[in-house]
C-alpha cells in the first residue's frame, strides 16, 4: 500500500507537476533540479519534479515544521 502511494505521488509530481506563481519559488525548484517553464507571459510556472530530485532532497528536509496556525 505504501509503495502504491509513493509511486502515485512521484508520478503526480512529474506529470502534471505543480504550479507556482512567483519567480522566487520557480527558481528554488529549478536550482533543486526540477524542470521549470512559464505558461504565458504572466502565467504561473509549471514545475515538474523527477523522483530522483525528491529522493535526493529528503535527507536535507527539516525534521519538523513550525506551527503556522
TAFENWO-V345168 format. One line per field, one symbol per residue. phi: phi as a letter, one per 30 degrees, with the letter a starting at -180 (. if undefined). psi: psi as a letter, one per 20 degrees, with the letter a starting at -180 (. if undefined). burial: b if it has 9 or more other C-alpha atoms within 8 Angstrom, else e. A space follows every 10 residues. Layout:
phi = ???
psi = ???
burial = ???
//
This chain:
phi = .dddddeddd ddddadibcb cbddddddde ddjddbbcci dcddcccccd eedddddedc dddbcddcd
psi = gghggggggh ghhgoibrpq jqhggghggg hijqppqpnr hjrrpppooq gggghhhgii qqhrqqoj.
burial = eeeeeeeeeb ebbbeebeeb beeebbeebb eeebbbebbe eeebbbbbbb bebbeeeeee eeeeeeeee
//
